[in-house]
């Protein structure tokens, strides 16, 4: 409370003084103008001396003022007529016809003190020739009036400023009470409590904030539930091979037959490979979920397709599958994360090799049309049943067709990884019927770079 007062009082006093100086200046300028006009109207020629004279006594004109604070000077075009030489001659232009007059105000040093000077250029009716009439007034009188005005306002300010600050603080404290209640409600909540905030007691100004926060809570709750389901499914998927590993290891330890031990070790090796593959897929899925757009770069997808086909060629040969690439001769570029795009394509090719019958064919390729780049993987395997298609993008879901093909067991994460990576790149991924009439064709459509 004291801090605002420390700044408010000096600022208020300074502004009040500036305003008071301005008001006093306007008042004194009007009075000075009236006096100089009255002097000009009373200038006449002295018939006895041939010079000029004032028809009014300056002390009478300034009877209510301090005559010592004023200086008078009257000049014709030939020089000083009457008045004080300490007052410099004004630079107001002489009038050229009766009835014309000009007045100007200047700040000057007169007799070693600051003064306000009114200079009136006119042709007095009793004189008949142009003159400049100047009357100066010490500035100290104006400043004295401004100080008096400020002193008269000071008691009011000493009361009004603290009162204003107190009222503002009270209003602010009353206004933030609803926010304090909302804050206390949020602090007291359990981390798993995502119910919407009750905005009935909140001011109307805070309702947009409450609505926005409730929408955020809903998104966080949805993401939390999705993550929890994912963790539960991942734990289940990892628990099964680990239990198998434990059982196989126990059988191998109890067995005395070398052939049985060798088979058990082979089973353990295969189970360990599946577990490692599942963990790899989980890590890739996490990377895809948190892919940063700022890490994207220009990627040549034709080169990417050829690279993945070469890497998976040995797996295709082991199953006697014809694996090939169908790409344009020139490079085709998209903007994205090269590592994640490689994982997307690898998962699609792996799935096609795994679920295509021995002796089948798999083709990976790229098409470019209307600034749209399509990555596709097509096979002539058994395809995917209509009943399974709505769920193929779910994590850990394995369709009915996986039970009928002669392939190693998958993790159920491959297509979920593909979907997550595509979403991170704002791409559209879909399953369509293979162009040959049987099998499956997966397409991921990106914007061209």
N, C-alpha and C positions, 0 to 999 in steps of 0.2 A: 504493500500500500504506500510506503514512504517513497519508493523509487519513482513512481509516476509523479508524485508531488515535487520531488527534487527537480525534475525536468519541466513540469508544467508551470510552476511559479515563475522562473526566469523568462520562459518563453512568453507567458501571458503578460508579464510586466513590460517586456520589450515591445510586444505588439501594441499594448496599451499606450506606451510612450510614443511610438511612431504614429498611431492614430491621433493622439492628442496634439502632437506637433503639426500634423496635417490640418486638423480642425482649427487650431490657433492660427496657423499660417493663412488659411482662407479668410478667417474673420479679420485679421490685421490687414491683409491685402485689400479687402473691400473698404476698410476704414481709411487706409493710406490713399486709395484711389479717390475716394470722396474728398479728402483734404486737398490733394493736388489739383483736382478739378475746381474746387472752391477758390484756391489761390489763383489759378489761371483766369477765372472769371473776374477777379478783382485786380488784375494788372492793367494799369492805365499810364498814359504819358503825363509827366510832370510839366505843366505849362511854364513854371518858373525856371526850372533848370534845363528843360529840353530832354531830360532823361526819362526813366520810367519809375513808377512808384506802385506800392501795394495799397489797394483800397481797404485792406483789412489788416489788423495787427495779428502777426503770427502767433503771439502769445495768447490772444483771445481765441483764435482758431483751435489752438492746442490746450485750451484751458483745462480740459479733463485729462490731458496726457502730460507726460514729462517733456517740457519744451527742450530741455538739454539733450534729450535722446534723439532730436531731429535736427536735420540740416537742410537748408533751402538753397537752390541755385536756379537762376533763370538765364538762359543763353539765347541770343539771336544768332543769325547766320554770321554775324561779324565777331561774336565772342561773348564773354561774360557781361551781363547787364547788371544783375544784382545777385547777392548771395555769397556762400562760402566757397573759397577756392579749394578747400580740402576735399570737396565733393567733386570727383572727376566729371567731365562733360559727358553727357549721354550721347549714344550713337544712334538715337532714333531719328529717322529721316524727317526733314521739315515738310509741313503741309504746303500744297501749292495753290489752295483755294480756301476761302472762308468756309467754315462748317466742317472742314476735314480735320480729323485728329487721330493720333495714334498713341497708344499707351503700352509701355513695356515694363516688366519687373525684372530686376537683376539683383544678385547678391554681390556686394563689394566690401572693401575695407575702407572705412571712413574714420579718420582721426585715430587710426590704430585699432579700431574695433570692427567686428563684423556687423554689417548693416544691410537692410533690405531697402532698395531704391526703386521708387516709382517715377518713370520718366514720361511726361505727357507732351506730345508735339501738337500744337494748336495755333490758331490765329485769334487772339482775344478781341472781342468786339470793340473794346475801348482803346485798343492799341493799333489794330489794323495791320500788323506785320507778324510773320511767323516767329514763334519762339518755342524753346523746349524748357518746360518747367519740371524740375526734379526736386523730390522730397525724400529724404532718407530717414530710416527709423532703425534703431539698434535692435538686433536680433534677440538680445538678452531678454527683452520684454516678452517676446513670443515664448521663449524657452521657460521663462518664469511661469507664464500662464499654463504651459503644458505640464510643468511639474506640479502646479496646484491641482490641475485636473487629475493627474495620476495619483496624487496623495489622497484626493477625495474618493478615488476608486479603490484604493488599496484595501481599506477595511472590508469592502464588499468582496474583493478577490480572496482575501484571507479566509473568508467564510465560504464563498461559493465554490472555490476550487476543491478544497477537501471534501465538501459536501457532495460535489459532482462525482469525485473519485469514489467516495463511499457508496453512493447510489449505484454507480456503474459496477463496482465490485459485488454489491448485493444482487444486482440484476444478473450479473454473470454467474454468480454462485447459484442463484435460483435456476438459471437457464441450463447449467450443466448437471443439475441433479439427475435428470433422466439418463444422461450419458454415464454418470457414475453408477446408477442402478444397472444399466446394461453392462458396464465393465465388471461390476461385482458378480453379476449373473454368469458372465463368461469365465471369470477367474474361478468361480466355485464349481464349474462343470467338470464332470469326469471326461477324460480324453476321448472316450467312446460315445459321448453324448453329442449327437449332431441335430437335435431337434431345432426347429426354427426359433428365432428370437421373437418374443412377443413385443410388437411395436405399438400396442394400443396406448401405452402411457408415454410414448415418445412424442416430442414436438413434431409438427408437420414438416419442419425443415430437415429433420433427421430421418424421415420415412424413406427417402431414396437410399440413404446409407444403410438402413436396416434391411430394406429389400435386397440391396446388392450383397450384403453380408449373408443373408439367408440363402441366396442363390449360390454363393461360394460354399456355404456349409453343405448344401445339397450335392454339389459337385465333389466336395471332399468325401462326403459319406459314400457316394457312388464309387469313387476311386478306392476308398478304403475297403468296401465290400468286394470289389473286383480283386484287389490285392490279396484279401483274406482268402477268397476262393482259390486264387492262383497258388498261394502258399499251401493251402490244404491239399490241392491236387498234386502239387510238386512233391509234398511230403509223401503222399500215397504212392506216386510213381517211383520215387527213390526208395521207399520202404520195401517194395516188392522185390526188386533185384538184390537189395542188400540182404533180405531174408533168404533169398535163393542162394546167394553167395555163402552165407553162414551155414546153411544146410549142406551144400555141396562140399564145403570145406570140412565139415564134421564127418561126412561120409568118406572123403578121401583120407582123413586121418585114421579112421577105423579100418579102412580097407587094407588088405595085405596083398591084393592082386595088382601087379604093375599096370595092367591094361585098364583096370577100373580107375586107378589113380591118374593115369594119363588122360582118360576121358573126363574125369572130374576137373583136372587142371584146364582142359580145353573149355569145359562149361564155365569155369570160373573166369577164364580169359574173355569169353564171349559176353558174360554178364557184366564184367568190368568195362568192356568197350561200350555196351549199351548205356551203362550208368554215366560214363564219361561223355557220351554223345548227348544224353539228356541234360547234363550240367552245362555243356557247351551251348545247347539250344536255349537254356534258361538265361545264360549270360548274354547271348545275342539278343534275346527278347528284351532284356533290361536295357541294353544299349539302344535298341530301336525306340523304346518308349521315351528315352531321354535324349534323342538325337537333336542336336542344336543346328538350326538353319544356318547359323554363322559359320559352321564347319563345312558347309557344302562347297563343292567345286565343280568345274566342268569335267564330265566323265565321258569317255568314248565307249559307248555300250557295244559297238561291234567288236572292238578288241576285247571287251569284257566277256562277251559270249564265247569267242574263240578260246579264251583262257580257261573258262569254266569247263568247256567241252574237253579240252586237253587234260585238265585235272581229273575229270571223272571217266576218262576213256578206259582206264584199267578196270574199273568196276563194271562198265558196260561190257567189256570183252569177257570178263569172268562169267557173265550171264548170257553171252552170245547175243548181245543186243546191238543193233546198228545205231550208233550215236553220231549225229552229225549237226552241222551248223548251217543256217540259212540266213545270210546277212547281205546287205548291200556292199558293193565294192568300195565305196567311199565311207569315211568315218561318220558316225551319227552321234551327236552329243546331247546329253541332258545335264541338268544341274542337280548334284546330289552328293551323298557320302559314298565314295567308291567302295569302301570296305563293306558297308551294309548292303549296297546293291549287289555285290558279289555273293553275299550270304543269301539274298533273295533268290538269285538265279540258281545258286548251288542247291538250295532246298527244293526248288521245283524240279531240277534235273535229277537229284537223288530220289525224290518221290516217284518220278516217271520210271527210272531204272528199277527201283525196288518193286513197283507194282505192275510192271509190264511183264508179260509171260516171256519165258526163255525163247530167244530167237526173234523177239519183237524189234520195234524200231522207235527211237526217240529223237526228236528234232528240236533244237533250241535256235531261236532266231530273233531278228529285229525287222520291223517295218516302220516306214516314215510316211505319213500322209497328213496334210493340212496342219503342219506344225505340231503334230502329235506323234510321239515315239512309242511304239508298242514292243515290249519284250514278251516273247511267248515261248512256251515249252509244250510240245505236242507229242503224244504217244499213241500207239495202236493197241493198248492194253484193254482190260475189261471195262474201263470207264468207271464212273461213279454213279451209284443208284440215285434216282430222283429223291428218295426218302432221306438220303444222307446229305444231299447238297446244301440244305439250309444250315447245317451245323459244321461243315468242314472247316470253317475258320475258327472254331472254338478251340481253346487250349485243352490238350490231352484227349481230344475226341478222335477216335479211330473208327472209320466207317465199316460197313458190313463187308465191302469188297476186300478189306485187308485180311479177312479170315479165309479167303478162298484162293489166294495167290501163293506161289512158292517163293516167298521172299522173307528176309529177316524181319523180326518184329520192329516196328517203328516206335517213336516216342509220343506221337500225337501232337507234336509242337511245330512241325515243319511249316504247315500252312498258316498257323497262328503267327509265326515269325514273319512269313511272307506278307501277311495282312498288316502287321504292325510297321514293317519297314515301308510298305507302300503308303500307309497313312502318314508316316513321318515325312514323306516326299510329296504329299498332297496328290498322290497318284490313285488311279482306280484299278483295282485288281478283281478279276472275275474268272469264272469257269464257264467255258462254252463247249459245245460238242466238237469233236475233232473233225477236220475237213474231210477226212477219209470216210467218215460215216460211223466209225467206232473208235473207242478210246476217249481220251480227255485232252483238252487244250486249255491251258491257263494263260491268261493275258494280264499284263500290268501296263497301263497306259499313262505316260508321262508327257509333260510339256517339253517341247524341244528347246535346247539352250540357244 
